[in-house]
Amino acid sequence: MSKSYVKFQVPKEVSEKTLEAIRLAKQNGSIKKGINEVTKSVERNLATLVVIAEDVEPEEVVMHIPTLCEQKKIAFVYVPTKQEIGNAVGINVPCSAIAIEKAGNGEQAVKEVIAKISGKSASESKPSQKPEAKKEAKPDKPKPQKAEKGSQATPAA
């Protein structure tokens, strides 16, 4: 059975690291479970990492999530089964997708997964770039002052 949309084949080690990150993040982080919650988390730009099961039927249920993630520049990864996601989150039912909003104890594991799927080193991943954005927000040049109404400016020759 061929799939009508493109999935990225994830190596087993990345899949295992992703499930480990979920287990760690559920302890004291923030995780959203299910398609609707994941969609809201991505749309609100709260998600750090989105995990999608490959065995979702019908596939149209999750087809919009990768596109949303790409638009919002949020990392996403596939794992083989819904049951693996459900087990990692600690629920007794399969789960089609989850979004890690705050990684908590799993922050390092999430950074490693993002680095592996994006091809960047862990130091180049999204969370470490926040201080750079703050530096850019500060203006370096002073604002030009307005001339007073009664004064005339002499043109430069």
C-alpha positions in Angstrom: 0.0 0.0 0.0 1.6 3.2 -1.1 1.2 6.5 0.8 0.0 9.6 -1.1 2.1 12.0 0.9 5.9 11.9 1.7 7.1 10.5 5.0 10.6 10.7 6.1 12.2 7.4 7.0 13.5 7.8 10.4 16.4 5.6 11.6 15.6 3.4 14.5 18.1 5.2 16.8 16.3 8.5 16.2 12.9 6.9 16.8 14.2 5.5 20.1 15.7 8.8 21.1 12.4 10.5 20.3 10.4 8.1 22.5 13.0 8.6 25.3 12.5 12.4 25.0 8.7 12.0 25.3 9.2 9.8 28.4 11.4 12.4 30.0 9.3 15.4 29.0 6.1 13.9 30.5 7.7 13.8 34.0 7.8 17.6 34.5 7.4 19.1 31.1 4.3 19.9 29.0 3.0 17.5 26.4 -0.2 17.8 24.2 -1.7 14.5 23.1 -3.9 14.0 20.0 -4.3 15.5 16.6 -6.5 18.5 17.7 -4.2 19.4 20.6 -1.1 19.1 18.5 -2.7 21.2 15.8 -3.5 24.0 18.3 0.0 23.8 19.9 1.6 24.2 16.4 -0.7 27.0 15.3 0.0 28.9 18.5 3.8 28.4 18.1 4.1 26.6 21.5 5.4 23.3 20.3 9.1 22.5 20.4 8.9 19.0 18.8 6.0 17.2 17.1 5.9 13.4 17.0 3.6 11.7 14.5 2.8 8.0 14.1 3.3 6.4 10.7 0.5 3.9 11.1 -2.4 6.4 11.3 -5.4 5.4 9.3 -6.8 7.2 7.4 -3.7 9.2 6.7 -5.6 12.3 5.9 -6.1 12.8 9.7 -2.5 13.8 10.2 -1.5 15.1 6.7 -1.8 18.8 7.7 0.6 18.6 10.6 3.9 18.4 8.7 2.8 21.4 6.5 1.9 23.4 9.6 5.2 22.5 11.3 7.2 23.6 8.2 5.3 26.9 8.1 6.0 27.6 11.8 9.5 26.2 11.6 8.8 23.6 14.2 10.7 20.2 14.1 8.6 17.1 13.5 9.5 13.4 13.4 7.7 10.2 12.6 7.8 7.0 14.8 6.5 3.6 13.6 3.4 3.1 15.6 0.7 4.9 17.6 1.0 2.4 20.4 4.7 3.4 20.9 3.7 7.0 21.3 0.9 6.1 23.7 3.2 4.0 25.8 5.9 6.7 25.9 3.3 9.3 27.1 2.0 6.9 29.7 -1.5 6.2 28.5 -3.0 2.8 27.8 -4.4 3.7 24.3 -2.6 4.5 21.0 -1.9 8.1 20.3 -1.6 9.4 16.7 0.5 12.5 17.5 2.0 14.5 20.4 3.6 17.9 20.7 6.3 18.6 23.3 5.8 22.2 24.4 8.1 22.3 27.4 10.7 19.6 27.5 11.5 19.7 31.3 13.9 16.8 32.0 13.9 15.9 28.4 15.3 19.1 27.1 18.7 17.6 26.1 17.1 14.6 24.5 14.7 16.9 22.5 17.7 19.0 21.3 19.5 15.8 20.2 16.4 14.6 18.2 16.1 18.0 16.6 19.8 18.1 15.7 19.6 14.6 14.2 16.5 15.3 12.0 17.7 18.7 10.9 21.3 17.7 10.3 22.7 20.4 12.7 24.7 20.0 15.8 23.0 20.1 19.2 24.5 23.6 19.8 22.9 25.0 16.6 19.4 23.9 17.6 16.4 26.2 18.1 16.6 26.8 21.9 20.2 28.1 21.9 19.3 30.8 19.3 17.1 32.8 21.6 19.8 35.1 23.0 20.9 36.1 19.4 17.3 37.3 18.7 17.4 39.5 21.7 20.6 41.2 20.6 19.1 42.0 17.2 16.1 43.7 18.7 18.1 46.6 20.3 18.7 49.5 17.9 22.3 50.6 17.6 21.8 54.1 16.1 20.2 57.0 17.9 16.9 58.4 16.5 17.2 61.5 14.3 15.9 64.6 15.9 13.2 66.8 14.3 14.1 70.4 13.4 12.2 73.1 15.3 9.5 75.0 13.4 11.1 78.4 13.5 14.6 77.4 12.4 15.7 77.1 8.8 18.0 74.5 7.7 20.9 75.7 5.5 21.5 73.4 2.5 24.9 71.8 2.3 27.0 73.1 -0.7 
